[in-house]
Amino acid sequence: MKKPTKAIIAAAGLGTRFLPQTKAMPKEMLPIIDRPVIQLIVEEAVAAGVTEIIIVTGSTKRAIEDHFDRSDELEKELRERGKNDKADEIEKIANLANFVYVRQKGEPKGNARPVLNAQHLINNDEPFFVFFADDFFRSEVPRSKQLLEAYEKTGKSVISLIEVDKKDADKYGMAAIDTKLDDHTFELSQLVEKPGADKTPSNFASVGGYLLTSDILPIIAQENIDKNGEITLADGINELAHQDKVYGRFIEGTWHDTGDQLKYLKALVDVALESDQYGEEFLQYLVNRLS
């Protein structure tokens, strides 16, 4: 069984919800304290053994490339000032993995488009991760490692699942579970898009983060368009589940979607409260502020 060494990160969105901030800065570079969201995703992928990061970007995303590149002038200045720890950290970012950048192009759009744009970099028998650059998990074991564990048990594609209240089933693709492999891993029969509380097949929702086998590539290459005029990974995963087996992994941890302002603020607060450096002081500030 081949181990996944590549991860595709979809980072071509315009980030219109954060305008005017995202007019000049990609939304994927919004900071979670002192690290951009996309760096959290890259670090997670690397933790599972990924050595090649394929970032699918748009025309306004140059800052992402600059962030993961070496900055000799900055590193030199930091070392001259005695800030070797900061210089080492900057250097480490560039050495996390081999970075490849692909421009997103083609119609129709949808969250399967970045995978199609990067498929020429994936071998025929090679499993690969797919992440979105605006959501992440806080967890003791990285989401990527949990997906990898399920893949090593099954040899099949695995998607990330979280447990939600059924009243929120109109916000997610909900998993129809066929067989329970263990307490965290389930064979899926299909994903039902935003069915609502009365029609949801379970209380497990699909969220960003996939470890896919290359069997899905010819399926999404057919570019079947959904009711919204897009090509989606969910449709490809459903078709793959009909042809073979697909598994869902309940991810232990807290999922954060930074795609809008309120969710972004919640992610910032949660991460700050867990900080060993300033979490306690920040908590006291919040207590005082709320009182």
C-alpha positions in Angstrom: 0.0 0.0 0.0 1.5 3.3 -1.1 1.7 6.1 1.5 0.4 9.5 0.5 3.2 12.0 0.1 1.3 14.8 -1.8 -1.4 17.2 -0.7 -3.5 19.5 -2.8 -4.6 22.7 -1.1 -7.4 24.7 -2.7 -6.5 28.4 -2.3 -8.0 30.2 -5.3 -11.1 31.7 -3.7 -11.6 35.5 -3.8 -12.4 35.9 -0.1 -15.1 38.4 -0.8 -16.6 38.1 2.7 -13.4 39.7 4.1 -13.3 42.7 1.7 -11.7 45.2 1.7 -9.0 43.3 3.7 -8.7 40.7 1.0 -8.4 43.1 -1.8 -4.6 43.0 -1.5 -4.1 40.0 0.9 -5.3 36.5 0.2 -7.9 35.2 2.8 -5.6 32.2 3.3 -3.0 34.5 4.8 -5.4 35.8 7.5 -3.4 35.2 10.7 -4.3 32.8 13.5 -2.3 34.9 16.0 1.1 34.7 14.3 0.6 32.1 11.6 -1.6 32.3 8.5 -4.4 29.8 8.2 -2.7 28.1 5.2 0.5 27.4 7.2 -1.6 25.5 9.7 -2.9 23.3 6.9 0.6 22.8 5.5 2.0 21.8 8.9 -0.8 19.4 9.4 -0.1 17.7 6.0 3.6 17.5 6.8 2.8 15.8 10.1 1.3 12.9 8.1 4.4 12.4 6.0 3.6 14.7 3.1 6.6 16.0 1.3 5.0 17.8 -1.7 2.4 20.5 -1.3 0.5 21.5 -4.4 -1.3 24.8 -3.8 -3.9 25.7 -6.4 -4.1 29.5 -6.5 -5.5 32.5 -8.3 -4.0 35.6 -9.8 -4.1 37.5 -6.5 -2.3 34.9 -4.4 1.4 35.9 -4.7 1.7 36.5 -1.0 1.2 32.7 -0.4 4.2 32.0 -2.6 6.3 34.6 -0.8 5.3 33.3 2.6 6.7 29.8 1.8 9.8 31.0 0.0 13.1 31.8 1.6 13.8 35.4 2.7 17.5 35.7 2.8 17.5 39.5 3.6 15.0 39.1 6.4 16.8 36.1 7.9 20.2 37.9 7.7 18.8 41.0 9.5 17.2 38.9 12.2 20.5 37.1 12.9 22.4 40.3 13.0 20.0 41.6 15.6 20.5 38.4 17.7 17.0 37.1 16.9 18.2 33.7 15.8 15.0 31.9 17.0 12.9 34.1 14.6 15.4 33.6 11.8 15.3 29.8 12.3 11.5 29.9 12.3 11.3 31.8 9.0 13.8 29.4 7.4 11.9 26.4 8.7 8.7 27.5 6.9 10.4 27.4 3.5 11.8 23.9 4.3 8.5 22.3 5.4 8.0 20.6 2.0 8.5 21.0 -1.7 6.0 23.6 -2.8 4.3 23.5 -6.2 1.9 26.2 -7.4 -0.8 25.7 -10.0 -3.2 28.4 -11.3 -6.8 27.4 -11.1 -8.5 27.6 -14.5 -11.5 26.1 -16.3 -15.2 26.0 -16.2 -17.5 25.0 -14.5 -16.0 25.9 -11.1 -16.5 24.0 -7.9 -14.4 22.4 -5.2 -13.4 19.5 -7.5 -11.8 22.0 -10.0 -8.5 22.4 -8.0 -8.1 18.6 -8.0 -8.6 18.5 -11.8 -6.1 21.3 -12.2 -3.5 19.4 -10.2 -4.2 15.9 -11.4 -1.2 15.8 -13.8 1.0 15.9 -10.7 -0.7 12.8 -9.2 0.4 9.3 -10.3 -2.2 6.7 -11.4 -1.9 4.6 -8.3 -1.1 7.3 -5.8 -3.2 8.4 -2.8 -3.3 12.1 -2.0 -4.7 14.5 0.5 -7.1 17.4 -0.4 -7.5 20.3 2.0 -9.2 23.7 1.8 -7.1 26.6 2.9 -9.7 28.2 5.2 -10.5 25.4 7.7 -8.5 23.5 10.2 -8.8 21.3 13.3 -7.4 21.8 16.8 -6.6 18.3 17.9 -4.0 16.3 19.8 -3.6 14.0 16.7 -3.6 16.0 13.5 -6.6 15.4 11.2 -4.2 14.2 8.5 -2.9 11.5 10.7 -6.4 10.4 11.7 -7.3 10.1 8.0 -4.1 8.2 7.3 -4.9 5.7 10.1 -8.2 5.0 8.5 -6.7 4.7 5.0 -4.1 2.2 6.3 -6.9 0.1 7.7 -9.0 0.1 4.6 -6.8 1.0 1.6 -9.7 3.2 0.4 -10.6 6.9 0.1 -11.4 8.5 3.5 -13.2 11.8 4.2 -13.4 13.9 7.4 -16.6 13.7 9.5 -17.7 15.8 12.4 -20.8 15.2 14.6 -23.4 17.9 14.4 -26.9 18.5 15.8 -29.5 17.3 13.4 -31.1 20.7 13.3 -27.9 21.9 11.5 -28.2 19.2 8.8 -29.3 21.8 6.3 -25.8 23.3 6.4 -23.7 20.3 5.5 -23.4 17.2 3.3 -24.6 14.5 5.7 -23.1 11.0 5.7 -25.3 7.9 5.1 -23.4 5.2 7.0 -23.5 1.6 5.7 -21.1 -0.2 8.1 -19.3 0.7 11.3 -15.6 -0.4 11.0 -14.7 0.9 14.5 -15.7 3.7 16.9 -14.3 6.4 14.5 -14.4 4.8 11.0 -17.5 4.2 8.9 -18.2 2.9 5.4 -20.3 5.4 3.5 -23.1 4.6 1.1 -23.5 8.3 0.1 -23.3 11.9 1.1 -26.7 13.7 1.1 -26.3 17.5 0.5 -28.1 19.7 3.1 -31.0 17.3 3.7 -32.4 19.1 6.8 -33.2 17.6 10.2 -36.1 15.4 9.0 -34.3 13.8 6.2 -30.7 13.5 7.3 -29.4 9.9 7.3 -27.2 10.5 10.3 -25.7 13.2 12.5 -22.3 13.0 10.8 -21.4 15.9 8.5 -18.7 16.0 5.9 -16.2 18.8 6.3 -12.9 19.7 4.6 -10.1 17.2 4.5 -9.9 14.1 2.3 -7.4 11.3 1.7 -8.4 10.1 -1.8 -7.2 7.3 -4.0 -6.5 8.0 -7.6 -9.7 6.1 -8.5 -11.6 9.3 -8.1 -9.7 11.2 -10.8 -11.4 9.8 -13.9 -14.8 10.3 -12.1 -14.4 14.0 -11.5 -12.8 14.4 -14.9 -16.2 13.7 -16.3 -17.2 17.1 -14.9 -20.7 16.2 -14.0 -22.5 19.5 -13.0 -24.6 19.7 -9.9 -27.8 21.8 -9.5 -25.7 24.8 -8.7 -23.7 24.6 -11.9 -20.5 23.3 -10.2 -18.4 20.2 -10.1 -18.0 18.9 -6.6 -15.9 16.4 -4.7 -19.1 15.2 -2.9 -20.6 14.1 -6.3 -17.3 12.3 -7.1 -17.2 10.7 -3.7 -20.8 9.4 -4.1 -20.0 7.9 -7.5 -16.8 6.3 -6.1 -18.9 4.8 -3.2 -21.2 3.2 -5.8 -18.2 1.7 -7.7 -16.1 0.8 -4.7 -15.9 1.6 -1.0 -15.4 5.0 0.6 -14.9 5.5 4.4 -15.6 8.4 6.7 -13.4 9.1 9.7 -14.9 11.0 12.7 -12.1 13.5 13.5 -11.4 13.8 17.1 -10.8 17.5 17.8 -12.4 20.9 17.2 -13.2 22.0 13.7 -12.8 25.6 12.7 -14.0 27.2 9.4 -12.5 30.6 9.0 -14.6 31.4 5.9 -16.6 34.3 7.5 -15.9 36.9 10.1 -17.7 35.3 13.0 -16.2 31.9 12.5 -12.7 33.5 12.1 -13.1 35.4 15.4 -14.2 32.2 17.2 -11.1 30.4 15.9 -8.8 33.2 17.0 -10.3 33.2 20.5 -10.1 29.4 20.9 -6.5 29.3 19.7 -5.5 32.2 22.0 -7.1 30.6 25.0 -5.0 27.5 24.5 -1.8 29.4 24.3 0.8 28.6 27.0 2.3 32.0 26.6 -0.7 34.3 27.0 -3.8 32.1 27.3 -4.3 32.6 31.0 -3.9 36.4 30.7 -6.2 36.5 27.7 -8.9 34.5 29.6 -8.7 37.0 32.5 -9.1 39.9 30.0 -12.2 38.2 28.5 -13.7 37.6 32.0 -13.1 41.3 32.9 -14.4 42.5 29.6 -17.6 40.5 29.8 -18.3 41.5 33.3 
